[in-house]
Amino acid sequence: MNKREQNRFNKLYEQHLTELKLQGMAPKTISAYSRAVRRIADYFDCCPDRLTAAHLKRYFSALVDSHSWSTVKLDRCGLQFFYRHVLDKQWEWVEIFRPPKVHSLPDILTIEETWRLINTVRKLRYRVFFLTVYSMGLRLGEGLQLEVGDIDAARHRVHVRLGKGKKDRYAPLPEVTLQALRGYWRTHRHPRLLFPNQNGTPAQIRRAASFMDRGGVQLAIKAAVADCGIHRKISTHSLRHSYATHLLEAGVDLREIQRILGHADPKTTARYAHLTEVTQNHASAVIEQMLQGFTLRWEAQP
């Protein structure tokens, strides 16, 4: 785009970022919504404020051919926010495109496969991290952001702060996970973070301002899945799905699982109900039983 057009786009783009912050959007949402605006500006090589419904249909038709539906839906949400809050325009997005309704079930692991996968992980920090994420049903970001002060050892629970929807919750903390976290913390002794960034010398790690890299975590589980010969689509989030399924199979009530996982909508939790009949039970005792007899492989690799 020419200089004049670029200057106009830059001004609107900065306003878009400001509006996203003022609406209290999470950093990941800000990144996705702003990327949507940049992507359509690059596609048409112009500032997107004067695009018509016909332009948008053409754009999304091309996007469907090159990207996943999850990306398409994210871009729609990002552009809808841009038009509504920055340009003060309303679009009937259903008439522009209608994403298909997909009701897919996640791939999960058995308890035995879960233990094998965790102990196959090569580096100790990732091994402890995957145990932590699985044994408390955490999301990837929730596990990475855990702090020393979030651990309530006396009550055997962890304070999960600012989860999805910026909601706090408590998750039961099994004894085996508590001991693993204590042992791992002694390897770095960071005053605040449980999983600090590992770049640099031990002294630098102890002063790290950020937590462990997401990319490294994802590569670690990908390598472990390959080493275990598992041919399903398993990611870090699969450990959370497996945790919920294992609780359900053990007889924990769906409402209790919903509370532990921090699901706002019970329908989200109910998708695990296809596996087994649910009966009332005490979640903490079941979680301890699930982890009973598991020993974390402790030797570290450089």
Secondary structure in CASP SS format (residue, H / E / C, confidence):
PFRMAT SS
TARGET T0000
AUTHOR 0000-0000-0000
METHOD secondary structure of the structure
MODEL  1
M C 1.00
N C 1.00
K H 1.00
R H 1.00
E H 1.00
Q H 1.00
N H 1.00
R H 1.00
F H 1.00
N H 1.00
K H 1.00
L H 1.00
Y H 1.00
E H 1.00
Q H 1.00
H H 1.00
L H 1.00
T H 1.00
E H 1.00
L H 1.00
K H 1.00
L H 1.00
Q C 1.00
G C 1.00
M C 1.00
A C 1.00
P H 1.00
K H 1.00
T H 1.00
I H 1.00
S H 1.00
A H 1.00
Y H 1.00
S H 1.00
R H 1.00
A H 1.00
V H 1.00
R H 1.00
R H 1.00
I H 1.00
A H 1.00
D H 1.00
Y H 1.00
F H 1.00
D C 1.00
C C 1.00
C C 1.00
P H 1.00
D H 1.00
R H 1.00
L C 1.00
T C 1.00
A H 1.00
A H 1.00
H H 1.00
L H 1.00
K H 1.00
R H 1.00
Y H 1.00
F H 1.00
S H 1.00
A H 1.00
L H 1.00
V H 1.00
D H 1.00
S H 1.00
H C 1.00
S C 1.00
W H 1.00
S H 1.00
T H 1.00
V H 1.00
K H 1.00
L H 1.00
D H 1.00
R H 1.00
C H 1.00
G H 1.00
L H 1.00
Q H 1.00
F H 1.00
F H 1.00
Y H 1.00
R H 1.00
H H 1.00
V H 1.00
L C 1.00
D C 1.00
K C 1.00
Q C 1.00
W C 1.00
E C 1.00
W H 1.00
V H 1.00
E H 1.00
I H 1.00
F C 1.00
R C 1.00
P C 1.00
P C 1.00
K C 1.00
V C 1.00
H C 1.00
S C 1.00
L C 1.00
P C 1.00
D C 1.00
I C 1.00
L C 1.00
T C 1.00
I H 1.00
E H 1.00
E H 1.00
T H 1.00
W H 1.00
R H 1.00
L H 1.00
I H 1.00
N H 1.00
T H 1.00
V C 1.00
R C 1.00
K C 1.00
L H 1.00
R H 1.00
Y H 1.00
R H 1.00
V H 1.00
F H 1.00
F H 1.00
L H 1.00
T H 1.00
V H 1.00
Y H 1.00
S H 1.00
M H 1.00
G C 1.00
L C 1.00
R C 1.00
L H 1.00
G H 1.00
E H 1.00
G H 1.00
L H 1.00
Q C 1.00
L C 1.00
E E 1.00
V H 1.00
G H 1.00
D H 1.00
I E 1.00
D E 1.00
A C 1.00
A C 1.00
R C 1.00
H C 1.00
R E 1.00
V E 1.00
H E 1.00
V E 1.00
R C 1.00
L C 1.00
G C 1.00
K C 1.00
G C 1.00
K C 1.00
K C 1.00
D C 1.00
R E 1.00
Y E 1.00
A E 1.00
P E 1.00
L C 1.00
P C 1.00
E H 1.00
V H 1.00
T H 1.00
L H 1.00
Q H 1.00
A H 1.00
L H 1.00
R H 1.00
G H 1.00
Y H 1.00
W H 1.00
R H 1.00
T H 1.00
H H 1.00
R C 1.00
H C 1.00
P C 1.00
R C 1.00
L E 1.00
L C 1.00
F C 1.00
P E 1.00
N C 1.00
Q C 1.00
N C 1.00
G C 1.00
T C 1.00
P H 1.00
A H 1.00
Q H 1.00
I H 1.00
R H 1.00
R C 1.00
A C 1.00
A C 1.00
S C 1.00
F E 1.00
M C 1.00
D C 1.00
R H 1.00
G H 1.00
G H 1.00
V H 1.00
Q H 1.00
L H 1.00
A H 1.00
I H 1.00
K H 1.00
A H 1.00
A H 1.00
V H 1.00
A H 1.00
D H 1.00
C H 1.00
G C 1.00
I C 1.00
H C 1.00
R C 1.00
K C 1.00
I C 1.00
S C 1.00
T H 1.00
H H 1.00
S H 1.00
L H 1.00
R H 1.00
H H 1.00
S H 1.00
Y H 1.00
A H 1.00
T H 1.00
H H 1.00
L H 1.00
L H 1.00
E H 1.00
A C 1.00
G C 1.00
V C 1.00
D C 1.00
L H 1.00
R H 1.00
E H 1.00
I H 1.00
Q H 1.00
R H 1.00
I H 1.00
L H 1.00
G C 1.00
H C 1.00
A C 1.00
D C 1.00
P H 1.00
K H 1.00
T H 1.00
T H 1.00
A H 1.00
R H 1.00
Y H 1.00
A H 1.00
H H 1.00
L C 1.00
T C 1.00
E C 1.00
V C 1.00
T C 1.00
Q C 1.00
N C 1.00
H C 1.00
A H 1.00
S H 1.00
A H 1.00
V H 1.00
I H 1.00
E H 1.00
Q H 1.00
M H 1.00
L H 1.00
Q C 1.00
G C 1.00
F C 1.00
T C 1.00
L C 1.00
R C 1.00
W C 1.00
E C 1.00
A C 1.00
Q C 1.00
P C 1.00
END
